[in-house]
Amino acid sequence: MTTEKIEIDTLVVGAGQAGVAMSEHLSALGVPHLVLERNRIAEKWRTGRWDSLVANGPVWHDRFPGMEFDELDPDAFASKERVADYFEAYAKKFNAPVRTGVEVRSVNRNEDRPGFTIETSEGVIEANRVVAATGPFQRPVIPPIAPTDSSVQQMHSAEYRNPAQLPEGAVLVVGAGSSGVQIADELQRAGKQVYLSVGAHDRPPRAYRNRDFCWWLGVLGEWDAEIMQPGKEHVTIAVSGAHGGQTIDFRALAHQGMKLVGLTKGFTDGVATFESNLAENLARGDESYLALLDAADAYIARNGLDLPEEPEARNRLPDPECVSNPILQLDLAEAGVTSIIWATGFAVDYNWLKVNAFDASGKPQHQRGVSTEPGIYFVGLPWLSRRGSSFIWGVWHDAKHIAGHIATQRQYLDYRDAEQRQS
Ligand SMILES: Cc1cc2nc3c(=O)[nH]c(=O)nc-3n(C[C@H](O)[C@H](O)[C@H](O)COP(=O)(O)OP(=O)(O)OC[C@H]3O[C@@H](n4cnc5c(N)ncnc54)[C@H](O)[C@@H]3O)c2cc1C
């Protein structure tokens, strides 16, 4: 990009899957737009996650409607690089106007005229509208309970790449959502003694009666759920496509040697303390697992489907020692723990968006991505319109709605009354 001042109808910030989807829909509706990406297209998939990551959903599901993952078996789980290649190819397919290597530094509403002034690393842009597509997971969050002494190496899951990064010794992984449990499993397979701190979670079966859980959530309408069930705000989902896609089973991991502990409470003088809620958290995960099997069985019966029975899916491994006799305190040095990985989630960061579109806690205020500040849009956020919103298959639909809103606004502004039409 040169340093000349650019004027454009709509500026999209970020070229991950959300920015690419936005661009596709804006292009289809003839909305002049530009996508600015500070790195490369789908950079988070390419370099922002651990090396062995594969998509959580099979390729028939985790994609946009307009293109398939040609060479892959539809039931396979694409590697993160393959997902990044997919979005790059997708953007090429419709000549998405993406400029990479350009960071948006600030967006301010104009005072004396419509639209926004955008400062970028390569000059100034004037736009009537700005779509923030900067991702659902922007700023890694490590809770304040993290020990402050430097006797153990600490990193967030966003910095973890592979087992070779960690020093010799045991590791405590805090958080057992999709990231935490996959990282813990990888470290255990690499020969490490792993302690995994397990909080409240949902634990869907990877597949049941020959259908992946993505299929079940689709036909049961769960991806489209518009409101998070009360009490589930802090519940993570433990699911993975690793090793061809297997159901996460915490008890199985413990029988293989992993030490499960409850929610991490804190650290004092090198001793970690844990809540006594491990059994309760596992039971809650089991409940969500069984609820999905029940709903699937009911769906099959109601629709007379011919899918093979799978009674063994209801078998449960016996509780391992660390569940029946929970570890509530762990002296890190005595246990040989030399590192902690915080798989404790992310927050959004909209410091650059200097407009009136946030509540007192900094949370974007919007309806299905249409912000309370006219001309500002958000796409890709968790639960933007439904459960699927931050995922590959969900963001495409939200982007379509937002592009439609933008096109409609443009129509209003194009209106000319009779007098204006004559002149
Ligand atoms: C470990 C992990 C695994 C996941 N696995 C799956 C999965 O298997 N299936 C699935 O459907 N979802 C998955 N997700 C969820 C979701 O699909 C991804 O987080 C996805 O990357 C979100 O896409 P996005 O475009 O909304 O945001 P991002 O991919 O984060 O893209 C945002 C882009 O904005 C750019 N950007 C940010 N700020 C600026 C700025 N100021 N100026 C210019 N550019 C900027 C960034 O460089 C980035 O490229 C996973 C998430 C994580 C964390």
The ligand as an SDF file (V2000), in Angstrom:
LIG
                    3D

 53 58  0  0  0  0  0  0  0  0999 V2000
   -6.5410  -23.5520   19.1020 C   0  0  0  0  0  0  0  0  0  0  0  0
   -7.7680  -23.2340   18.3100 C   0  0  0  0  0  0  0  0  0  0  0  0
   -8.3050  -24.2020   17.4700 C   0  0  0  0  0  0  0  0  0  0  0  0
   -9.4680  -23.9230   16.7380 C   0  0  0  0  0  0  0  0  0  0  0  0
   -9.9810  -24.9020   15.9410 N   0  0  0  0  0  0  0  0  0  0  0  0
  -11.1100  -24.6530   15.2460 C   0  0  0  0  0  0  0  0  0  0  0  0
  -11.6660  -25.6470   14.3800 C   0  0  0  0  0  0  0  0  0  0  0  0
  -11.1300  -26.7110   14.2570 O   0  0  0  0  0  0  0  0  0  0  0  0
  -12.7920  -25.3610   13.6970 N   0  0  0  0  0  0  0  0  0  0  0  0
  -13.4030  -24.1390   13.8000 C   0  0  0  0  0  0  0  0  0  0  0  0
  -14.4260  -23.9270   13.1360 O   0  0  0  0  0  0  0  0  0  0  0  0
  -12.9110  -23.1930   14.6100 N   0  0  0  0  0  0  0  0  0  0  0  0
  -11.7820  -23.4090   15.3250 C   0  0  0  0  0  0  0  0  0  0  0  0
  -11.2760  -22.4280   16.1420 N   0  0  0  0  0  0  0  0  0  0  0  0
  -12.0430  -21.1870   16.3140 C   0  0  0  0  0  0  0  0  0  0  0  0
  -11.9130  -20.1880   15.1380 C   0  0  0  0  0  0  0  0  0  0  0  0
  -12.3000  -20.8150   13.9500 O   0  0  0  0  0  0  0  0  0  0  0  0
  -10.5130  -19.6420   14.9980 C   0  0  0  0  0  0  0  0  0  0  0  0
  -10.1650  -18.9420   16.1550 O   0  0  0  0  0  0  0  0  0  0  0  0
  -10.3380  -18.7020   13.7850 C   0  0  0  0  0  0  0  0  0  0  0  0
   -8.9840  -18.3760   13.6210 O   0  0  0  0  0  0  0  0  0  0  0  0
  -11.1460  -17.4120   13.9150 C   0  0  0  0  0  0  0  0  0  0  0  0
  -11.0980  -16.7360   12.6890 O   0  0  0  0  0  0  0  0  0  0  0  0
  -11.2530  -15.1520   12.5930 P   0  0  0  0  0  0  0  0  0  0  0  0
  -11.0870  -14.7430   11.1920 O   0  0  0  0  0  0  0  0  0  0  0  0
  -12.5040  -14.7300   13.2830 O   0  0  0  0  0  0  0  0  0  0  0  0
  -10.0500  -14.5980   13.4970 O   0  0  0  0  0  0  0  0  0  0  0  0
   -8.4690  -14.8090   13.3130 P   0  0  0  0  0  0  0  0  0  0  0  0
   -8.1430  -16.0640   12.6410 O   0  0  0  0  0  0  0  0  0  0  0  0
   -7.8810  -14.5030   14.6440 O   0  0  0  0  0  0  0  0  0  0  0  0
   -8.1070  -13.6440   12.2870 O   0  0  0  0  0  0  0  0  0  0  0  0
   -8.0840  -12.2790   12.6670 C   0  0  0  0  0  0  0  0  0  0  0  0
   -7.0410  -11.5870   11.8050 C   0  0  0  0  0  0  0  0  0  0  0  0
   -7.0640  -10.1880   12.0980 O   0  0  0  0  0  0  0  0  0  0  0  0
   -5.7480   -9.6940   12.0000 C   0  0  0  0  0  0  0  0  0  0  0  0
   -5.7000   -8.4580   12.7720 N   0  0  0  0  0  0  0  0  0  0  0  0
   -5.9410   -8.3060   14.0890 C   0  0  0  0  0  0  0  0  0  0  0  0
   -5.8230   -6.9990   14.4360 N   0  0  0  0  0  0  0  0  0  0  0  0
   -5.4950   -6.3220   13.3060 C   0  0  0  0  0  0  0  0  0  0  0  0
   -5.2480   -4.9440   13.0300 C   0  0  0  0  0  0  0  0  0  0  0  0
   -5.3220   -4.0090   13.9680 N   0  0  0  0  0  0  0  0  0  0  0  0
   -4.9460   -4.5930   11.7410 N   0  0  0  0  0  0  0  0  0  0  0  0
   -4.8880   -5.5270   10.7680 C   0  0  0  0  0  0  0  0  0  0  0  0
   -5.1140   -6.8570   10.9950 N   0  0  0  0  0  0  0  0  0  0  0  0
   -5.4190   -7.2430   12.2470 C   0  0  0  0  0  0  0  0  0  0  0  0
   -4.8940  -10.8070   12.5960 C   0  0  0  0  0  0  0  0  0  0  0  0
   -3.5670  -10.7360   12.1390 O   0  0  0  0  0  0  0  0  0  0  0  0
   -5.6150  -12.0680   12.1050 C   0  0  0  0  0  0  0  0  0  0  0  0
   -5.0610  -12.5930   10.9310 O   0  0  0  0  0  0  0  0  0  0  0  0
  -10.1060  -22.6570   16.8640 C   0  0  0  0  0  0  0  0  0  0  0  0
   -9.5460  -21.6850   17.7120 C   0  0  0  0  0  0  0  0  0  0  0  0
   -8.3910  -21.9670   18.4400 C   0  0  0  0  0  0  0  0  0  0  0  0
   -7.8230  -20.9050   19.3590 C   0  0  0  0  0  0  0  0  0  0  0  0
  1  2  1  0
  2  3  1  0
  2 52  2  0
  3  4  2  0
  4  5  1  0
  4 50  1  0
  5  6  2  0
  6  7  1  0
  6 13  1  0
  7  8  2  0
  7  9  1  0
  9 10  1  0
 10 11  2  0
 10 12  1  0
 12 13  2  0
 13 14  1  0
 14 15  1  0
 14 50  1  0
 15 16  1  0
 16 17  1  0
 16 18  1  0
 18 19  1  0
 18 20  1  0
 20 21  1  0
 20 22  1  0
 22 23  1  0
 23 24  1  0
 24 25  2  0
 24 26  1  0
 24 27  1  0
 27 28  1  0
 28 29  2  0
 28 30  1  0
 28 31  1  0
 31 32  1  0
 32 33  1  0
 33 34  1  0
 33 48  1  0
 34 35  1  0
 35 36  1  0
 35 46  1  0
 36 37  1  0
 36 45  1  0
 37 38  2  0
 38 39  1  0
 39 40  1  0
 39 45  2  0
 40 41  1  0
 40 42  2  0
 42 43  1  0
 43 44  2  0
 44 45  1  0
 46 47  1  0
 46 48  1  0
 48 49  1  0
 50 51  2  0
 51 52  1  0
 52 53  1  0
M  END
$$$$
